[in-house]
């Protein structure tokens, strides 16, 4: 598998259009490598008669470098990728925000390193394999509103992957103190990290089985039924 991917990378590099800018060449190579990876992994899953879906979990803990008076956010993030190369679905289940923070928004991003040795500060910058500006990084998940001291949110169509050359497995998910300005802040930091502020909590993404996802999917169905009953 590794030899095949390396050979494919060599062929892609040779076939790249020299007239393109460096950024365009990176994007072009990423698209071609992803296509090759999808085809190879998809065939392997089909040959084995397996469900191609991948699942991952990230157990969120407060940053070890956080001041004691800051919110102590805990919880988890679950990811599901239906097939290699597809966009992600995710459940965000967090608690520990102060009750008076109801309605405030917090940015959540994927950072480059799964290193929590110095708290969330050692996770590095945003994961940005294509050298693009924020908010176009894989793992720029945007803002999440607090309700009753917590965040419980399902999102789909997330531009990140659990497989392939740009997988987020082994990297960190970081919950920020502030709101993401989505690149509209008018300064350099806005195009790097959205001016999202301190890092409150973080975790490292690891592959897991489908059971945690199934439980949250059941909880989502339950909440939808309850909401339908309230509005009926």
Backbone bond lengths (Angstrom), bond angles and torsions (degrees), N, CA, C in turn:
res aa  C-N    CA-C-N  psi(-1)  N-CA   C-N-CA  omega(-1)  CA-C   N-CA-C  phi
1 X - - - 1.467 - - 1.528 110.95 -
2 X 1.364 116.01 -47.39 1.454 120.10 -178.79 1.521 110.89 -64.53
3 X 1.350 116.56 -40.83 1.459 120.14 179.52 1.519 110.57 -63.25
4 X 1.333 116.60 -40.37 1.459 120.32 179.73 1.514 111.06 -64.35
5 X 1.340 117.05 -42.12 1.454 120.47 -179.60 1.524 110.78 -66.18
6 X 1.333 117.68 -40.53 1.470 120.91 178.90 1.516 110.95 -63.40
7 X 1.340 115.90 -42.51 1.460 119.13 178.03 1.518 111.21 -63.35
8 X 1.323 116.06 -38.69 1.464 120.61 178.36 1.518 111.16 -64.79
9 X 1.349 116.43 -40.79 1.463 120.78 177.76 1.524 111.12 -60.74
10 X 1.344 116.34 -40.68 1.464 120.56 179.29 1.519 110.52 -63.11
11 X 1.336 116.48 -44.54 1.459 120.25 -179.93 1.520 111.66 -65.35
12 X 1.334 116.89 -39.02 1.466 120.92 178.44 1.519 110.44 -63.44
13 X 1.339 116.24 -43.99 1.459 120.50 -179.97 1.522 110.94 -61.60
14 X 1.326 116.92 -41.43 1.463 120.73 -179.68 1.520 111.53 -67.25
15 X 1.353 115.78 -30.58 1.466 119.89 -175.93 1.521 113.09 -87.71
16 X 1.331 118.08 -4.52 1.459 120.88 -177.18 1.518 110.89 -66.27
17 X 1.308 115.71 143.19 1.457 122.80 -179.51 1.527 109.48 -77.17
18 X 1.338 116.52 116.00 1.468 120.72 -177.02 1.517 113.02 -67.61
19 X 1.339 117.77 -16.52 1.461 120.47 -178.76 1.521 112.40 -78.33
20 X 1.347 117.11 -11.49 1.456 120.80 -178.99 1.519 110.11 -79.76
21 X 1.343 115.43 154.40 1.454 119.97 174.85 1.521 109.17 -69.47
22 X 1.344 116.89 166.43 1.470 120.82 -179.78 1.524 111.02 -58.40
23 X 1.343 116.92 -44.10 1.470 120.56 -179.98 1.520 111.05 -62.81
24 X 1.339 117.05 -41.31 1.461 120.49 179.77 1.522 110.99 -67.26
25 X 1.349 116.77 -36.61 1.461 120.30 177.63 1.528 110.90 -65.03
26 X 1.348 116.78 -39.45 1.462 120.36 178.14 1.521 110.46 -63.13
27 X 1.332 116.14 -44.86 1.469 120.37 179.44 1.534 110.57 -62.15
28 X 1.341 115.72 -42.88 1.457 120.78 -178.58 1.524 110.53 -64.42
29 X 1.333 116.49 -44.09 1.461 120.77 179.21 1.522 110.87 -64.46
30 X 1.348 116.70 -41.70 1.471 120.49 179.12 1.518 110.53 -59.61
31 X 1.334 117.63 -44.69 1.466 121.08 -179.03 1.525 110.98 -62.30
32 X 1.335 116.74 -41.79 1.460 120.30 -178.10 1.527 111.56 -70.55
33 X 1.334 116.92 -42.68 1.462 120.51 179.47 1.524 110.57 -64.72
34 X 1.342 116.60 -41.03 1.462 120.38 178.15 1.522 111.17 -61.39
35 X 1.334 116.33 -40.76 1.465 120.63 179.02 1.526 110.82 -62.66
36 X 1.338 116.13 -42.60 1.463 120.35 178.60 1.520 110.89 -63.77
37 X 1.348 115.66 -44.63 1.470 120.78 -179.57 1.523 111.24 -61.99
38 X 1.326 117.05 -43.34 1.464 121.19 179.21 1.524 110.72 -59.82
39 X 1.325 116.16 -44.07 1.463 120.15 -178.04 1.519 111.22 -64.79
40 X 1.341 116.71 -44.69 1.459 120.64 -177.99 1.520 111.40 -66.87
41 X 1.341 117.54 -50.66 1.464 120.52 -177.78 1.520 111.73 -68.47
42 X 1.333 116.98 -34.60 1.456 120.20 177.69 1.517 111.89 -63.88
43 X 1.329 115.63 -39.50 1.462 119.54 177.98 1.521 111.36 -65.82
44 X 1.340 117.03 -40.72 1.456 120.32 -179.12 1.528 110.83 -62.70
45 X 1.339 116.25 -43.64 1.471 119.42 179.58 1.524 111.07 -64.37
46 X 1.345 115.83 -40.95 1.469 120.00 -179.49 1.530 110.67 -66.04
47 X 1.327 116.58 -40.90 1.455 120.35 -179.67 1.520 111.58 -62.47
48 X 1.337 116.38 -34.09 1.458 120.58 -178.18 1.526 112.73 -88.70
49 X 1.334 116.66 -4.36 1.448 120.50 -178.33 1.509 113.19 66.84
50 X 1.331 117.07 30.49 1.458 121.51 -175.75 1.524 111.82 -99.41
51 X 1.354 114.66 157.20 1.454 120.86 167.65 1.527 106.75 -70.91
52 X 1.329 116.39 124.42 1.468 119.78 -174.76 1.525 113.19 -79.31
53 X 1.334 118.14 -4.81 1.460 120.35 -176.45 1.530 111.30 -64.99
54 X 1.335 114.91 139.21 1.459 122.11 174.95 1.525 109.08 -110.16
55 X 1.328 116.57 145.92 1.460 122.27 179.30 1.518 109.49 -129.32
56 X 1.320 115.94 148.53 1.465 120.96 177.44 1.520 109.62 -147.18
57 X 1.329 114.89 156.29 1.459 121.15 179.55 1.522 109.72 -134.08
58 X 1.319 115.66 151.24 1.460 122.57 -179.80 1.528 106.93 -138.41
59 X 1.333 117.77 111.28 1.463 122.72 -176.10 1.534 108.99 -88.43
60 X 1.320 116.01 106.03 1.465 121.88 -172.66 1.526 111.31 -78.50
61 X 1.349 115.21 133.24 1.455 122.48 177.44 1.532 109.30 -134.52
62 X 1.349 117.81 153.05 1.472 119.39 177.37 1.523 110.83 -60.76
63 X 1.319 116.36 148.29 1.457 120.43 177.52 1.525 110.45 -64.69
64 X 1.339 116.10 136.09 1.461 120.95 179.74 1.521 112.11 -66.54
65 X 1.336 116.61 -19.07 1.465 120.17 -179.20 1.525 112.70 -97.57
66 X 1.325 116.18 9.75 1.467 121.10 -174.88 1.530 111.16 -80.33
67 X 1.320 115.86 141.70 1.462 120.69 174.69 1.530 109.58 -63.49
68 X 1.330 116.34 145.56 1.459 121.69 -174.63 1.522 112.97 -61.02
69 X 1.349 117.01 -29.31 1.467 118.98 -176.89 1.535 113.22 -80.99
70 X 1.320 117.35 -6.60 1.463 120.72 179.86 1.530 110.58 -79.10
71 X 1.348 118.01 156.80 1.468 120.87 178.79 1.523 111.83 -57.25
72 X 1.320 116.09 135.81 1.469 122.02 179.06 1.535 108.63 -97.62
73 X 1.305 114.66 87.74 1.468 120.92 -172.13 1.530 110.39 -86.60
74 X 1.326 116.29 130.59 1.467 122.80 176.56 1.528 108.87 -133.33
75 X 1.324 115.17 171.27 1.460 120.03 178.30 1.511 111.42 140.00
76 X 1.321 116.19 -149.33 1.460 119.69 -179.62 1.523 110.49 -155.34
77 X 1.322 113.54 160.29 1.467 121.96 171.84 1.525 106.62 -124.96
78 X 1.312 117.11 132.26 1.462 123.15 177.51 1.526 109.31 -112.99
79 X 1.317 115.71 141.61 1.458 121.11 177.05 1.522 110.06 -124.17
80 X 1.326 114.95 147.74 1.467 121.08 172.85 1.519 108.48 -138.84
81 X 1.319 116.67 132.62 1.456 122.61 175.79 1.531 107.12 -121.25
82 X 1.341 117.99 109.02 1.474 120.99 -173.00 1.526 113.87 -55.49
83 X 1.330 116.95 -43.66 1.461 122.74 176.12 1.526 107.89 -144.50
84 X 1.310 118.98 156.33 1.461 119.95 177.31 1.526 111.63 -54.88
85 X 1.339 115.91 131.55 1.463 120.83 179.76 1.514 114.57 93.23
86 X 1.353 117.65 -15.71 1.463 120.69 178.71 1.525 110.09 -75.80
87 X 1.332 116.32 160.11 1.452 120.17 175.58 1.535 109.79 -71.43
88 X 1.327 114.95 156.32 1.460 120.69 -175.35 1.521 112.77 -85.95
89 X 1.327 113.88 152.59 1.464 122.64 162.05 1.518 106.42 -107.56
90 X 1.333 117.01 154.06 1.464 118.99 179.39 1.521 111.14 -152.06
91 X 1.325 115.21 147.06 1.457 123.21 168.26 1.526 107.76 -110.97
92 X 1.323 116.48 131.86 1.459 123.29 175.90 1.523 107.32 -114.17
93 X 1.324 117.01 117.08 1.464 121.84 -177.12 1.528 108.04 -130.13
94 X 1.339 116.33 99.15 1.465 122.27 -173.43 1.514 110.88 -129.91
95 X 1.330 116.07 149.32 1.460 120.90 176.34 1.528 108.81 -143.66
96 X 1.336 115.53 169.12 1.449 120.24 179.03 1.519 114.53 110.17
97 X 1.318 117.01 2.00 1.461 120.19 175.40 1.529 108.83 -79.37
98 X 1.317 119.11 146.18 1.469 120.52 179.94 1.527 110.94 -64.22
99 X 1.341 117.62 144.68 1.469 120.82 -178.80 1.521 113.23 -56.37
100 X 1.342 116.97 -33.89 1.465 119.09 -178.59 1.528 112.63 -71.99
101 X 1.348 116.11 -6.84 1.469 120.06 179.47 1.527 112.05 -84.50
102 X 1.322 117.66 7.96 1.463 121.47 -178.36 1.525 111.10 -53.18
103 X 1.334 115.53 125.07 1.460 120.14 179.04 1.520 114.06 94.11
104 X 1.331 117.56 -16.79 1.468 119.19 177.47 1.523 109.01 -70.38
105 X 1.328 115.28 158.26 1.460 120.35 -177.54 1.524 110.98 -117.21
106 X 1.330 114.49 145.04 1.456 121.31 179.64 1.522 109.54 -129.78
107 X 1.324 115.54 136.12 1.464 121.11 178.09 1.518 110.27 -79.76
108 X 1.320 115.77 145.40 1.465 122.16 174.04 1.528 107.81 -130.91
109 X 1.337 115.66 127.58 1.464 121.10 -176.35 1.528 110.47 -136.70
110 X 1.333 115.66 160.69 1.462 122.04 168.84 1.522 108.26 -93.14
111 X 1.343 116.12 129.58 1.463 121.41 177.70 1.530 110.30 -108.42
112 X 1.309 114.92 162.47 1.457 121.08 -165.49 1.526 115.11 -65.26
113 X 1.326 117.92 -40.03 1.460 120.27 -171.69 1.524 112.26 -111.72
114 X 1.319 115.42 141.72 1.462 120.66 173.02 1.514 110.35 -89.60
115 X 1.318 116.87 46.49 1.467 123.55 -175.74 1.522 109.06 -111.03
116 X 1.324 116.52 110.27 1.469 121.55 -179.46 1.531 111.29 -108.92
117 X 1.334 116.73 19.30 1.466 120.55 -175.87 1.517 112.75 -63.86
118 X 1.332 116.95 -28.96 1.468 121.90 176.96 1.527 109.87 -116.50
119 X 1.316 115.11 39.72 1.455 119.20 -174.48 1.527 110.18 70.03
120 X 1.301 116.57 -154.98 1.463 120.75 -178.26 1.523 112.54 -74.20
121 X 1.338 117.17 -12.24 1.464 120.14 -179.36 1.518 111.77 -67.29
122 X 1.333 117.97 -26.75 1.463 120.76 -177.27 1.520 113.72 -88.46
123 X 1.331 117.07 8.14 1.469 119.52 177.45 1.521 112.40 -81.68
124 X 1.325 117.21 -5.10 1.459 120.49 175.99 1.514 113.78 77.18
125 X 1.336 116.44 -166.52 1.466 120.98 -179.09 1.526 111.12 -77.89
126 X 1.316 116.22 -178.39 1.461 120.47 174.14 1.520 110.07 -57.08
127 X 1.327 115.91 144.12 1.465 120.25 173.74 1.533 107.75 -69.50
128 X 1.330 116.00 119.55 1.461 120.57 -171.09 1.532 110.20 -143.70
129 X 1.331 117.69 67.63 1.469 120.46 -174.61 1.520 114.14 -67.44
130 X 1.323 117.77 -20.23 1.469 120.81 -177.59 1.522 112.88 -99.36
131 X 1.332 117.07 4.55 1.469 122.12 177.97 1.527 112.23 54.33
132 X 1.347 115.19 48.65 1.461 121.17 177.70 1.521 109.45 -109.61
133 X 1.329 116.45 170.01 1.457 120.95 -179.07 1.530 111.05 -85.79
134 X 1.321 115.30 150.97 1.467 121.88 171.16 1.532 108.01 -64.39
135 X 1.355 119.22 138.29 1.458 129.18 12.79 1.532 113.98 -103.18
136 X 1.316 118.45 43.12 1.463 121.70 -178.70 1.516 112.97 -101.85
137 X 1.340 118.10 7.47 1.462 120.26 178.12 1.528 110.28 -70.53
138 X 1.328 118.22 145.23 1.467 118.17 170.38 1.528 108.51 -66.67
139 X 1.299 117.05 118.88 1.463 119.96 -175.18 1.510 113.22 106.66
140 X 1.316 118.68 5.89 1.469 121.63 169.47 1.534 106.48 -83.47
141 X 1.326 115.39 87.72 1.468 120.33 -171.61 1.522 113.65 -84.89
142 X 1.341 117.55 -7.09 1.456 119.48 175.75 1.514 113.67 88.29
143 X 1.341 115.85 -153.28 1.465 122.77 -173.86 1.525 112.58 -108.50
144 X 1.329 114.76 148.96 1.458 121.51 -178.30 1.524 109.01 -131.86
145 X 1.323 116.51 127.22 1.463 121.78 -177.27 1.528 110.99 -83.75
146 X 1.325 115.77 138.94 1.465 122.41 177.98 1.520 109.63 -84.13
147 X 1.322 115.86 135.67 1.463 122.30 175.25 1.523 108.05 -133.41
148 X 1.336 116.39 123.01 1.470 121.48 178.04 1.533 111.62 53.01
149 X 1.313 116.31 42.95 1.460 121.15 175.17 1.516 115.49 79.45
150 X 1.326 116.92 7.69 1.459 118.80 -177.59 1.519 113.24 -146.92
151 X 1.315 114.69 174.21 1.466 122.82 174.33 1.521 107.23 -126.08
152 X 1.313 116.68 124.00 1.464 121.52 172.67 1.520 106.21 -132.94
153 X 1.320 116.19 109.89 1.459 119.05 -171.69 1.519 111.06 -147.76
154 X 1.334 115.24 135.67 1.468 122.03 170.26 1.513 108.07 -104.14
155 X 1.325 116.40 133.43 1.464 120.50 175.24 1.518 109.87 -135.51
156 X 1.320 115.23 146.54 1.462 121.30 177.06 1.530 108.73 -126.46
157 X 1.320 115.87 173.24 1.459 120.34 178.65 1.516 113.94 70.43
158 X 1.341 117.68 26.32 1.453 121.00 -178.88 1.527 110.28 -80.83
159 X 1.323 115.65 131.69 1.468 121.08 -176.68 1.528 109.30 -86.64
160 X 1.305 115.56 82.02 1.464 123.71 175.97 1.515 105.57 -158.91
161 X 1.334 117.20 170.01 1.464 119.92 -175.45 1.520 110.71 -141.34
162 X 1.335 115.36 150.40 1.457 122.38 173.41 1.519 111.69 -99.94
163 X 1.329 116.72 2.84 1.461 120.73 -178.84 1.523 109.21 -144.50
164 X 1.303 115.66 171.70 1.457 120.13 176.54 1.518 113.34 84.73
165 X 1.322 116.53 -175.86 1.471 121.12 -173.91 1.525 114.32 -66.85
166 X 1.335 117.70 -19.39 1.461 120.53 -178.27 1.523 111.65 -119.70
167 X 1.313 115.90 39.28 1.461 121.24 178.13 1.531 111.02 -64.66
168 X 1.343 115.82 146.39 1.467 120.20 176.00 1.527 111.65 -92.88
169 X 1.330 117.95 0.39 1.460 120.85 177.50 1.534 108.98 -63.56
170 X 1.331 115.92 132.09 1.455 120.87 -176.94 1.520 113.47 88.41
171 X 1.311 117.27 -4.38 1.464 121.50 177.02 1.533 109.29 -101.13
172 X 1.319 116.44 175.17 1.466 120.32 -172.18 1.524 112.17 -105.84
173 X 1.315 115.65 143.02 1.463 122.66 167.84 1.532 106.58 -101.39
174 X 1.334 116.61 130.03 1.463 121.68 -176.34 1.527 110.15 -121.23
175 X 1.345 115.38 131.09 1.461 122.41 174.32 1.531 107.62 -97.95
176 X 1.328 116.55 124.76 1.464 120.64 -174.65 1.533 111.73 -99.92
177 X 1.321 113.47 159.42 1.459 120.34 -179.31 1.522 112.01 -72.52
178 X 1.323 116.77 -31.72 1.455 120.75 -174.22 1.519 113.77 -111.87
179 X 1.308 113.76 -174.49 1.459 122.66 -178.91 1.531 110.06 -93.92
180 X 1.302 116.24 142.74 1.460 123.08 177.45 1.531 108.70 -76.40
181 X 1.349 116.79 126.44 1.470 118.62 179.01 1.524 112.15 -84.46
182 X 1.340 116.51 3.38 1.464 123.50 173.92 1.531 112.93 58.36
183 X 1.325 115.82 33.47 1.460 120.36 176.52 1.507 115.23 81.01
184 X 1.340 117.05 10.63 1.467 120.71 -175.86 1.529 112.69 -106.53
185 X 1.331 117.24 14.78 1.457 120.48 -174.03 1.511 115.12 -79.70
186 X 1.321 117.45 -12.76 1.451 119.98 175.89 1.516 115.06 80.29
187 X 1.341 117.97 15.16 1.458 120.14 176.21 1.530 109.69 -138.53
188 X 1.340 116.01 173.66 1.461 120.36 -176.09 1.524 112.32 -63.00
189 X 1.337 116.58 -39.67 1.459 120.28 -179.03 1.529 112.00 -62.22
190 X 1.322 116.48 -32.33 1.460 120.81 179.50 1.524 111.29 -60.04
191 X 1.339 116.33 -36.09 1.460 121.64 -178.71 1.523 112.51 -86.93
192 X 1.333 116.14 -2.96 1.460 121.01 176.40 1.524 111.86 -104.87
193 X 1.341 116.52 -42.98 1.469 119.59 -174.18 1.519 115.10 -145.16
194 X 1.338 117.74 6.89 1.457 120.06 177.35 1.503 115.22 72.15
195 X 1.350 117.72 15.68 1.475 121.17 -179.48 1.526 111.70 51.07
196 X 1.326 115.76 43.85 1.468 120.40 -172.69 1.522 114.41 -82.62
197 X 1.323 117.99 -5.78 1.464 119.81 173.62 1.514 114.77 85.66
198 X 1.350 114.45 -164.90 1.465 122.47 -175.65 1.525 111.92 -57.17
199 X 1.333 114.49 157.83 1.455 121.39 178.42 1.531 108.67 -97.19
200 X 1.317 115.76 107.70 1.462 120.25 -175.61 1.527 112.74 -78.43
201 X 1.325 116.40 -43.46 1.458 120.57 -173.00 1.523 108.72 -153.37
202 X 1.336 115.37 161.93 1.458 118.84 -177.33 1.520 110.42 -161.65
203 X 1.331 115.13 174.59 1.462 121.78 179.51 1.517 108.39 -165.14
204 X 1.318 116.30 169.19 1.463 122.03 178.32 1.528 108.57 -112.02
205 X 1.315 116.56 131.22 1.467 122.19 -178.18 1.526 110.11 -74.89
206 X 1.341 115.94 128.43 1.467 121.12 177.09 1.521 111.00 -135.28
207 X 1.305 117.18 144.33 1.463 121.08 178.62 1.528 110.17 -65.11
208 X 1.331 115.76 148.77 1.466 121.40 179.07 1.519 109.03 -148.58
209 X 1.319 115.91 177.92 1.451 121.02 175.96 1.524 111.41 -80.19
210 X 1.330 118.36 179.01 1.461 122.24 -175.84 1.527 115.23 -80.14
211 X 1.338 118.39 -10.95 1.471 120.36 -172.66 1.529 113.89 -60.93
212 X 1.340 120.54 -46.96 1.475 118.94 179.28 1.528 112.42 -59.11
213 X 1.322 115.81 -39.05 1.470 118.81 178.92 1.522 110.95 -64.89
214 X 1.321 116.48 -42.45 1.466 120.63 -179.52 1.520 110.96 -59.90
215 X 1.335 117.30 -39.94 1.470 120.47 179.21 1.527 111.42 -64.60
216 X 1.320 117.25 -42.57 1.461 119.57 179.66 1.527 111.94 -70.30
217 X 1.317 116.78 -34.67 1.466 120.14 176.56 1.528 110.18 -63.45
218 X 1.337 116.36 -38.69 1.462 120.63 176.77 1.527 110.60 -65.60
219 X 1.335 116.68 -41.26 1.464 121.02 177.48 1.522 110.68 -62.82
220 X 1.324 117.45 -38.00 1.470 121.02 178.82 1.522 110.73 -64.27
221 X 1.336 116.18 -43.36 1.468 119.35 178.43 1.518 110.84 -61.91
222 X 1.335 116.22 -39.96 1.461 121.12 179.23 1.528 110.56 -62.49
223 X 1.327 117.21 -45.09 1.465 120.73 -179.12 1.524 111.28 -65.70
224 X 1.319 116.40 -36.99 1.468 118.98 178.77 1.525 111.06 -65.47
225 X 1.342 116.33 -40.42 1.465 119.43 177.75 1.526 110.95 -63.58
226 X 1.335 116.74 -40.91 1.454 120.39 179.21 1.529 111.37 -63.96
227 X 1.312 116.22 -40.94 1.465 119.56 178.10 1.516 111.82 -65.80
228 X 1.322 116.38 -37.54 1.464 120.14 178.10 1.522 111.37 -64.80
229 X 1.344 116.19 -37.98 1.463 120.58 178.16 1.535 111.06 -66.10
230 X 1.345 116.20 -37.87 1.464 119.91 -179.26 1.519 112.18 -67.89
231 X 1.336 116.21 -33.69 1.471 119.98 -177.50 1.525 112.88 -90.25
232 X 1.346 116.41 -7.68 1.467 119.79 -177.89 1.542 110.63 -73.00
